Amino acid sequence: MVTCQSANQLKTPAKVSRAFKMVSQFGSLGYTIKGKTADLTVVQKTIIDTLHKEGKPQTLIAKEVGCSQSAVSKDVNRKLSGRKMCGRKRCTTNRENRSLMRIVKQNRFKNLSELHKEWTEAGVKVSRATTHRRVKEFGYSCRIPLVKPLLRCLTWAKEKKNWTVAQWSKVLFSEESKFCISFGNQGPRVWRKGGEAHSPSCLKSSVKFPQSVMIWGAMSSAGVGPL
């Protein structure tokens, strides 16, 4: 196995000479991956540059380095930058992606099936998985929305974060809470980006559903009240 060195380590003529000895000792430095010649190593590129400056023909350089003449030609012309990216071409255009972003922004509380249906009805032929990938590429993730009363409580608490003990002793906290009897009701979900938890378009008003029990309680500096 030949260890490749950096370009700074091969600037002196003595080190370039040792690189030539490596070529003659180990043979061709080029190798093949699935039928395609791999990218040139740093050693090969340094030898090509040195021989090209000496005026050697490209066929001779290719023979000394152990690669094709076309690879030498591309490296001399500074066009050899590695193989292009592999993989299948994206099935949606930028214009179609922007249309999906508009659909998400119009109503953040649509589920993935509704987004996919509305997008395909606009003439875009994609799968449900592709729709989910594009939405995540926009930076959106599906989360449980905050309700507006909780936002008001947070604002109220920030305004009174510097209160004294005497001031808090005059406050009575009371709250009611709903316990659903039927299980499996997780409520709506919202598509939002990081930092948009308190955005008005991502908030959902609380709704009193049937088949539930409402409980009221109170607490103060003196203790808790009856449930």
C-alpha positions in Angstrom: 0.0 0.0 0.0 1.4 3.4 -1.0 0.9 6.2 1.5 -0.1 9.5 -0.1 1.7 12.6 1.0 0.4 16.2 1.0 1.4 18.7 -1.7 3.6 20.6 0.7 5.6 17.5 1.4 6.4 16.9 -2.3 7.7 20.4 -3.3 11.4 19.6 -3.1 13.1 17.7 -6.1 14.4 15.0 -3.7 10.9 14.2 -2.5 9.6 14.1 -6.1 12.4 11.8 -7.0 11.4 9.4 -4.2 7.8 9.6 -5.5 9.2 8.4 -8.9 10.9 5.5 -7.1 7.6 4.6 -5.5 5.9 4.5 -8.9 8.7 2.2 -10.3 8.6 0.0 -7.2 4.9 -0.5 -6.8 3.9 -0.1 -10.5 0.9 2.0 -11.5 -0.5 4.2 -8.8 -3.9 4.2 -10.5 -6.6 1.8 -9.4 -10.1 0.9 -10.6 -13.4 1.1 -8.7 -16.4 -0.5 -10.4 -14.9 0.0 -13.9 -14.1 3.7 -13.5 -10.6 5.1 -12.9 -10.4 6.6 -9.4 -9.4 10.2 -8.8 -5.6 10.9 -9.0 -3.7 11.0 -5.7 -1.6 13.8 -4.5 1.5 11.9 -5.5 0.3 11.4 -9.0 -0.8 15.0 -9.4 2.6 16.3 -8.2 4.5 14.0 -10.7 2.2 15.2 -13.5 2.9 18.8 -12.7 6.7 18.2 -12.5 6.9 16.3 -15.8 4.6 18.8 -17.5 6.9 21.7 -16.5 9.8 19.8 -17.9 8.1 19.6 -21.3 7.3 15.9 -21.3 4.5 14.8 -23.6 1.2 13.7 -22.0 1.5 10.1 -23.3 4.8 9.7 -21.6 3.5 11.3 -18.4 0.5 9.0 -18.4 2.8 6.0 -18.8 5.1 7.1 -15.9 2.2 7.9 -13.6 0.1 4.9 -14.4 -3.1 6.6 -15.6 -4.9 7.5 -18.8 -3.7 10.3 -21.1 -7.1 12.0 -20.7 -6.7 12.1 -17.0 -3.3 13.8 -17.5 -4.8 16.3 -19.9 -7.6 17.2 -17.5 -5.2 17.6 -14.6 -2.9 19.8 -16.7 -5.9 22.0 -17.7 -7.1 22.1 -14.1 -10.4 20.5 -14.9 -9.9 17.3 -12.9 -12.0 17.9 -9.7 -13.2 14.4 -9.0 -16.2 12.5 -10.1 -19.6 14.2 -10.1 -22.2 13.5 -7.5 -24.0 10.3 -8.0 -27.7 9.5 -7.3 -31.1 10.0 -8.9 -32.2 13.5 -10.1 -34.6 15.3 -7.8 -38.2 14.7 -8.9 -39.4 18.2 -7.9 -38.3 21.6 -9.2 -37.6 24.7 -7.1 -40.9 26.2 -8.3 -42.9 23.1 -7.1 -41.0 23.2 -3.8 -42.0 26.9 -3.3 -45.6 25.9 -3.9 -45.5 23.3 -1.1 -44.0 25.9 1.2 -46.9 28.2 0.5 -49.4 25.4 1.3 -47.7 24.8 4.7 -47.7 28.5 5.6 -51.3 28.9 4.7 -52.4 26.5 7.4 -49.8 25.1 9.8 -52.3 22.6 11.3 -52.7 20.4 8.3 -51.5 16.8 8.6 -49.0 15.2 6.2 -51.8 13.5 4.2 -53.6 16.8 3.7 -50.4 18.5 2.5 -49.6 15.7 0.1 -53.2 15.7 -1.3 -53.2 19.5 -1.9 -49.7 19.4 -3.4 -50.6 16.6 -5.8 -53.8 18.3 -6.8 -51.7 21.2 -7.9 -50.1 18.9 -10.6 -47.0 17.7 -8.7 -46.5 13.9 -9.0 -44.7 12.9 -5.9 -45.0 10.2 -3.2 -46.1 10.9 0.4 -42.5 10.2 1.6 -41.2 12.9 -0.8 -43.7 15.4 0.5 -42.5 14.7 4.1 -38.8 15.1 3.0 -39.4 18.4 1.3 -41.3 19.8 4.4 -38.4 18.8 6.6 -35.9 20.4 4.2 -37.8 23.7 4.7 -36.9 23.3 8.4 -40.4 22.4 9.6 -41.2 19.7 12.1 -44.6 18.4 13.4 -45.1 19.3 17.0 -47.9 19.7 19.5 -48.9 23.5 19.5 -49.0 25.6 22.6 -52.4 27.0 23.6 -52.9 30.8 23.9 -53.7 30.8 27.7 -50.3 29.3 28.4 -48.6 32.1 26.5 -50.5 34.7 28.6 -49.3 33.0 31.8 -45.7 33.1 30.6 -46.0 36.8 29.8 -47.5 37.4 33.3 -44.7 35.5 35.0 -42.0 37.4 33.2 -43.5 40.7 34.3 -43.4 39.7 38.0 -40.1 37.8 38.2 -38.6 40.4 40.5 -41.5 40.5 43.1 -40.7 40.2 46.8 -41.9 37.6 49.2 -44.3 40.1 50.8 -45.9 40.8 47.4 -46.3 37.1 46.6 -47.9 36.4 50.0 -50.9 38.4 48.9 -51.5 36.3 45.7 -53.9 33.4 45.4 -53.3 31.1 42.5 -56.3 29.3 41.1 -56.6 27.1 38.1 -58.9 24.6 36.4 -57.8 21.6 34.5 -59.6 19.2 32.2 -59.0 15.4 32.4 -60.3 13.5 29.3 -62.2 10.3 30.1 -61.6 8.9 26.6 -58.1 7.9 25.8 -56.1 8.4 22.6 -57.1 12.0 22.1 -53.7 13.7 21.4 -55.1 16.9 19.9 -53.9 18.8 16.8 -50.3 19.1 15.7 -48.6 22.0 13.9 -45.8 22.4 11.4 -43.2 24.9 12.7 -39.5 25.8 12.7 -37.2 26.2 15.6 -38.1 29.3 17.6 -41.6 29.5 16.3 -43.3 28.0 19.3 -44.9 31.3 20.3 -45.6 32.5 16.8 -49.3 33.5 16.4 -49.7 31.2 13.3 -48.5 28.2 15.4 -50.8 28.7 18.4 -54.0 26.9 18.9 -57.0 28.0 21.0 -58.0 25.6 23.7 -61.4 23.9 23.2 -63.6 22.2 25.8 -64.4 18.7 24.6 -67.1 16.4 25.9 -66.5 13.3 28.0 -64.2 15.1 30.4 -64.0 16.1 34.0 -63.1 19.7 35.0 -61.2 20.1 38.3 -60.6 23.4 40.1 -57.9 24.1 42.7 -56.1 27.0 44.5 -52.9 27.6 46.3 -51.2 30.5 48.1 -48.3 31.1 50.6 -50.6 29.8 53.3 -51.1 26.4 51.6 -53.4 24.7 49.1 -57.1 24.8 49.0 -59.6 22.0 48.6 -59.8 20.2 45.2 
